[in-house]
Amino acid sequence: MSTTFLPCGTYHEYYAEDHGWWQTKFIKAKMALLFIVLFIGIPLVADEYWLSVCNTVGYTILGALGVQLLIGFCGQVTLGHAAFLAVGAYTSTLLILEFPWPQFLINAGLAYPISIFIAAIVAGIMSVLFGLPSARVKGFYLILTTMAAQFIIVDFLITQYVSQIGGRGQAFSLPPGTIKVGPWVIDSDLKVYFMMLVLVIISIIIMINLLRSRVGRAWVAIRDNDISAEVMGINVVKYKMLAFFVAGFIGGIAGAFWISNLAAISPEHFPWVWSLWLVGVILIGGVGSIHGTVFGSIFMVVVMEVLQLIIMQLLDMGFVWAEPLFMDFLFIKEAAFGLVICGFMIFEPNGLAYRWWQAKNYFNLWPFSY
């Protein structure tokens, strides 16, 4: 049977076919089109403002992937993930500014890429340290232990000690030309955009392959019922710690990437509310879905940007009552975030990924009813 497109279900003869990434020519064509849009279309048509929005979307995806892994696939609730993004950002920054790199690594533009990898490992280790209580507690108690990461790492260690290294005060400023990957100096929104795409694609590939493996099946078993998983022979503590390490590792990549988008880095870039925001992203996108992480990130970032543009447009049109809204937009953004979460929990608790799944089924099964 031809596999150009399969209108009423997917049929395979081999196990490898059933677990292929892109199982039909139609899907391969869609993915090729997506890559063309991402790597050619958007850079051609987007100005610096919308490129910066795209970079924020990518940063949100990288941050939310770890939260999705812990909550959506392993059942470990976390409300302190922003702390591990901060660990990644500060580790990479300090390595770039303070570490005596060999000159040949600097000339080759490898200092920053190596610092990203080291920052990811450090963030993963810190995540494991604060994930240790998950071996004994769960639910509400685990939420409190993960929140402690924010207050201990960001509000205490980074603010009081790490930020003082080199006598810089609270902010680390990255000199122009510091962020360099190979021969390319990352000094524009367009270059940051391409680096973001590469990091997001690599991180998603890592996540998907892990979830398709024995490790991923163990995580899902622990999420569904950790007692049953332990009875079946799964080392629950081991796999929980591995989940925290991978989540922190990807969070460290997110933080190390984000410094390329900042003129200076300070603890204010990693508030506790950002951890709550990342949880909201996966709730809106869909818990337990990689697609949901992407959809939720795009939705939340773009909706908030559009809301700000509407307020600015009202100001340009002469509506003076819109000026307080623009001045207090941070509070309006938080209120809108709360309203969106409530709306999705009431009307679409399964998130945007569920709607995407329904749309795919409609076209795949047409003309038969689902």
Wavefront OBJ file of the C-alpha trace (Angstrom):
o trace
v 0.000 0.000 0.000
v 1.287 3.446 -0.854
v 2.296 5.583 2.135
v 2.144 8.895 0.313
v -0.756 9.745 2.539
v -2.923 7.492 4.666
v -6.446 8.929 4.879
v -7.935 6.554 7.433
v -5.317 5.457 9.867
v -1.646 4.550 9.627
v -0.520 1.096 8.562
v 2.983 -0.247 9.006
v 4.660 -3.614 8.609
v 7.693 -3.061 10.824
v 8.271 -1.734 14.330
v 10.820 0.798 13.064
v 8.227 2.236 10.659
v 5.700 2.625 13.448
v 8.215 4.633 15.482
v 9.607 6.713 12.649
v 9.736 10.450 13.084
v 8.134 11.321 9.768
v 6.149 8.315 8.660
v 4.725 9.414 5.307
v 5.807 11.526 2.365
v 3.039 13.987 3.196
v 4.427 14.535 6.697
v 7.952 14.876 5.297
v 6.688 17.558 2.910
v 5.002 19.403 5.790
v 8.198 19.320 7.843
v 10.252 20.547 4.876
v 7.801 23.434 4.486
v 8.074 24.193 8.206
v 11.877 24.329 8.002
v 11.678 26.652 4.988
v 9.318 28.969 6.876
v 11.472 28.980 10.018
v 14.915 29.339 8.430
v 14.074 31.388 5.347
v 10.569 32.846 5.467
v 10.548 34.460 8.918
v 14.070 35.975 8.615
v 13.082 37.522 5.269
v 9.810 39.132 6.363
v 10.244 39.837 10.083
v 11.720 43.083 11.339
v 13.862 43.366 14.485
v 10.829 43.709 16.746
v 9.186 40.483 15.592
v 12.524 38.680 15.562
v 12.889 39.611 19.226
v 9.385 38.241 19.814
v 10.424 35.000 18.105
v 13.511 34.843 20.330
v 11.306 35.251 23.392
v 9.114 32.412 22.125
v 12.194 30.210 21.736
v 13.411 31.091 25.233
v 9.983 30.233 26.625
v 9.984 26.895 24.785
v 13.409 26.009 26.185
v 12.332 26.978 29.695
v 8.986 25.179 29.491
v 10.437 21.920 28.110
v 11.944 21.062 31.488
v 8.702 21.915 33.273
v 6.789 19.773 30.771
v 9.124 16.862 31.451
v 8.719 17.075 35.214
v 4.989 17.777 35.380
v 3.635 16.349 32.151
v 5.728 13.191 31.785
v 7.046 12.351 35.250
v 4.329 13.765 37.497
v 6.720 15.871 39.616
v 5.215 19.285 40.299
v 7.720 22.148 40.200
v 7.366 25.860 40.920
v 11.008 26.880 41.029
v 12.309 26.158 37.551
v 13.379 29.759 36.913
v 16.177 29.198 39.427
v 17.832 26.648 37.133
v 17.545 29.009 34.189
v 19.377 31.536 36.374
v 22.058 28.962 37.213
v 22.610 28.320 33.511
v 22.748 32.014 32.678
v 25.173 32.950 35.464
v 27.391 29.916 34.945
v 27.778 30.685 31.257
v 28.324 34.391 31.935
v 30.984 33.795 34.584
v 32.780 31.289 32.384
v 32.884 33.823 29.560
v 33.975 36.780 31.703
v 36.168 35.202 34.384
v 37.526 31.869 33.141
v 41.018 31.999 31.564
v 40.195 30.341 28.267
v 43.105 29.204 26.050
v 43.550 31.675 23.238
v 42.957 29.090 20.521
v 39.466 28.349 21.937
v 38.669 32.068 21.983
v 39.914 32.501 18.422
v 37.895 29.479 17.293
v 34.751 30.891 18.902
v 34.272 27.838 21.129
v 34.256 29.497 24.546
v 30.557 30.340 24.483
v 29.350 26.953 23.099
v 31.432 25.109 25.712
v 30.078 27.412 28.430
v 26.510 26.507 27.378
v 27.233 22.799 27.852
v 28.938 23.320 31.222
v 26.136 25.634 32.357
v 23.566 22.986 31.416
v 25.402 20.346 33.477
v 25.675 22.645 36.505
v 21.984 23.543 36.259
v 21.121 19.837 35.981
v 23.116 19.024 39.125
v 21.451 21.859 41.046
v 18.071 20.609 39.859
v 18.871 17.127 41.199
v 19.817 18.593 44.587
v 16.445 20.267 44.921
v 14.721 17.234 43.443
v 16.043 14.912 46.149
v 13.003 15.521 48.400
v 10.827 14.005 45.644
v 12.136 10.620 46.800
v 10.157 11.049 50.016
v 7.457 13.647 49.393
v 4.994 14.459 46.628
v 2.184 16.850 45.756
v 1.905 20.002 47.865
v 5.084 19.242 49.819
v 7.105 18.830 46.632
v 5.795 22.190 45.401
v 7.234 23.842 48.513
v 10.627 22.151 48.148
v 10.930 23.215 44.505
v 9.903 26.770 45.404
v 12.790 26.782 47.863
v 15.168 26.598 44.884
v 14.061 30.061 43.792
v 14.619 31.667 47.182
v 17.891 29.896 47.951
v 19.540 30.090 44.525
v 18.301 33.396 43.082
v 17.327 35.516 46.075
v 20.193 34.395 48.309
v 23.165 32.840 46.510
v 23.062 34.779 43.229
v 21.862 38.109 44.598
v 24.102 38.211 47.667
v 27.225 36.418 46.485
v 27.480 35.467 42.804
v 26.455 38.934 41.635
v 29.339 40.443 43.612
v 32.053 38.493 41.792
v 34.482 40.863 40.107
v 33.037 43.870 41.936
v 30.357 44.417 39.319
v 27.490 44.930 41.712
v 24.172 43.389 40.773
v 24.525 43.176 36.978
v 27.012 41.472 34.688
v 27.527 43.342 31.455
v 28.637 41.353 28.421
v 30.984 43.389 26.180
v 30.174 43.472 22.441
v 31.692 40.551 20.590
v 31.764 38.339 23.683
v 29.036 35.984 22.486
v 30.647 34.121 19.608
v 29.881 30.755 17.981
v 32.678 29.734 15.674
v 33.470 32.635 13.336
v 30.050 34.257 13.925
v 29.654 37.000 16.493
v 26.094 36.889 17.876
v 25.437 40.621 17.791
v 22.001 40.989 16.171
v 18.461 39.709 16.657
v 18.723 37.729 13.430
v 21.809 35.822 14.591
v 20.214 35.225 17.984
v 17.147 33.916 16.142
v 19.145 31.317 14.198
v 20.967 30.210 17.333
v 17.622 29.933 19.120
v 16.221 27.707 16.360
v 19.212 25.366 16.557
v 19.019 25.083 20.364
v 15.239 24.556 20.364
v 15.453 21.849 17.692
v 18.294 20.055 19.491
v 16.472 20.220 22.838
v 13.208 18.932 21.355
v 15.058 16.071 19.625
v 16.689 15.127 22.938
v 13.331 15.211 24.727
v 11.447 13.205 22.112
v 14.117 10.529 21.863
v 14.241 10.183 25.638
v 10.462 9.861 25.810
v 10.511 7.162 23.110
v 13.067 5.149 25.073
v 12.931 2.928 28.139
v 13.639 6.007 30.250
v 10.585 7.819 28.896
v 8.342 4.825 29.510
v 9.612 4.665 33.093
v 8.809 8.363 33.577
v 5.260 7.901 32.308
v 4.794 4.866 34.555
v 5.924 6.890 37.573
v 3.559 9.700 36.582
v 0.581 7.379 36.293
v 1.244 5.400 39.490
v 4.622 5.404 41.185
v 3.741 2.490 43.487
v 2.775 0.283 40.540
v 5.933 1.368 38.713
v 8.073 0.325 41.668
v 6.283 -3.028 41.871
v 7.121 -3.593 38.188
v 10.815 -3.169 38.970
v 11.357 0.486 38.062
v 13.859 2.288 40.264
v 11.571 5.223 41.043
v 14.151 7.384 42.829
v 16.716 6.900 40.053
v 14.327 7.897 37.292
v 12.949 10.836 39.262
v 16.466 12.167 39.746
v 17.188 11.642 36.053
v 14.050 13.628 35.192
v 15.174 16.492 37.409
v 18.649 16.410 35.845
v 17.344 16.511 32.270
v 14.852 19.280 33.158
v 17.613 21.318 34.781
v 19.978 20.580 31.877
v 17.536 22.016 29.330
v 16.786 24.910 31.690
v 20.512 25.644 31.837
v 20.607 25.755 28.037
v 17.710 28.232 28.125
v 19.480 30.506 30.604
v 22.805 30.342 28.763
v 21.028 31.179 25.512
v 19.151 34.117 27.012
v 22.317 36.013 27.905
v 22.896 36.448 24.155
v 19.688 38.510 24.079
v 20.590 40.763 27.017
v 22.936 43.723 27.339
v 23.380 42.875 31.029
v 22.221 40.076 33.281
v 20.843 40.503 36.793
v 18.726 38.471 39.260
v 15.671 40.507 38.212
v 15.624 38.570 34.946
v 14.692 35.372 36.827
v 11.832 36.174 39.214
v 9.695 33.504 40.851
v 6.726 34.552 38.726
v 8.622 33.246 35.680
v 8.444 29.737 37.174
v 4.686 30.175 37.521
v 4.524 31.508 33.962
v 6.239 28.377 32.607
v 3.730 26.158 34.404
v 0.944 28.233 32.854
v 2.498 27.771 29.421
v 2.247 23.984 29.598
v -1.268 24.152 31.071
v -2.402 26.260 28.117
v -0.464 24.259 25.545
v -1.327 20.857 26.954
v 0.194 18.841 29.783
v 2.116 15.793 28.595
v 2.707 17.036 25.046
v 5.805 18.424 23.325
v 3.462 20.097 20.832
v 1.727 21.686 23.814
v 4.990 23.243 24.980
v 5.486 24.899 21.601
v 1.846 25.967 21.176
v 1.608 27.314 24.719
v 4.806 29.338 24.349
v 3.707 30.863 21.049
v 0.229 31.611 22.382
v 1.331 33.288 25.611
v 4.135 35.396 24.114
v 2.214 36.508 21.021
v -1.023 37.249 22.900
v 0.798 39.484 25.381
v 2.662 41.278 22.601
v -0.560 41.833 20.650
v -2.248 43.142 23.790
v 0.573 45.650 24.255
v 0.371 46.692 20.590
v -3.378 47.285 20.937
v -2.819 49.579 23.913
v -0.094 51.458 22.016
v -2.416 51.803 19.019
v -5.107 53.264 21.265
v -2.580 55.828 22.512
v -1.660 56.766 18.936
v -5.355 57.248 18.185
v -5.588 59.816 20.985
v -7.381 57.826 23.666
v -5.849 59.370 26.769
v -7.476 56.796 29.041
v -5.133 54.192 27.509
v -2.034 55.886 28.966
v -2.460 54.394 32.479
v -2.933 50.991 30.838
v 0.380 51.356 29.023
v 2.193 52.541 32.162
v 0.794 49.644 34.202
v 1.077 47.040 31.459
v 3.077 44.674 33.672
v 0.102 44.347 36.003
v -2.296 44.039 33.069
v -0.078 41.281 31.658
v -0.271 39.349 34.933
v -4.040 39.835 35.105
v -4.415 38.649 31.497
v -2.256 35.628 32.299
v -4.569 34.707 35.162
v -7.674 35.155 33.031
v -6.246 33.031 30.231
v -5.372 30.237 32.676
v -8.892 30.316 34.145
v -10.435 30.318 30.677
v -8.437 27.323 29.519
v -9.101 25.370 32.714
v -12.846 25.922 32.255
v -13.311 25.632 28.481
v -10.268 23.667 27.233
v -8.559 21.847 30.124
v -6.615 19.596 27.721
v -4.875 22.582 26.123
v -4.090 23.627 22.580
v -2.325 20.338 21.798
v -5.653 18.531 22.166
v -7.228 20.793 19.533
v -4.250 20.155 17.243
v -4.707 16.415 17.756
v -8.418 16.692 16.910
v -7.695 18.703 13.764
v -5.146 16.111 12.588
v -7.602 13.286 13.216
v -10.303 15.102 11.267
v -8.132 15.326 8.159
v -6.538 11.901 8.573
v -9.864 10.101 8.977
v -11.930 12.152 6.518
v -14.501 11.389 5.116
v -15.246 8.994 7.985
v -16.562 10.392 11.248
v -14.250 10.243 14.224
l 1 2 3 4 5 6 7 8 9 10 11 12 13 14 15 16 17 18 19 20 21 22 23 24 25 26 27 28 29 30 31 32 33 34 35 36 37 38 39 40 41 42 43 44 45 46 47 48 49 50 51 52 53 54 55 56 57 58 59 60 61 62 63 64 65 66 67 68 69 70 71 72 73 74 75 76 77 78 79 80 81 82 83 84 85 86 87 88 89 90 91 92 93 94 95 96 97 98 99 100 101 102 103 104 105 106 107 108 109 110 111 112 113 114 115 116 117 118 119 120 121 122 123 124 125 126 127 128 129 130 131 132 133 134 135 136 137 138 139 140 141 142 143 144 145 146 147 148 149 150 151 152 153 154 155 156 157 158 159 160 161 162 163 164 165 166 167 168 169 170 171 172 173 174 175 176 177 178 179 180 181 182 183 184 185 186 187 188 189 190 191 192 193 194 195 196 197 198 199 200 201 202 203 204 205 206 207 208 209 210 211 212 213 214 215 216 217 218 219 220 221 222 223 224 225 226 227 228 229 230 231 232 233 234 235 236 237 238 239 240 241 242 243 244 245 246 247 248 249 250 251 252 253 254 255 256 257 258 259 260 261 262 263 264 265 266 267 268 269 270 271 272 273 274 275 276 277 278 279 280 281 282 283 284 285 286 287 288 289 290 291 292 293 294 295 296 297 298 299 300 301 302 303 304 305 306 307 308 309 310 311 312 313 314 315 316 317 318 319 320 321 322 323 324 325 326 327 328 329 330 331 332 333 334 335 336 337 338 339 340 341 342 343 344 345 346 347 348 349 350 351 352 353 354 355 356 357 358 359 360 361 362 363 364 365 366 367 368 369 370
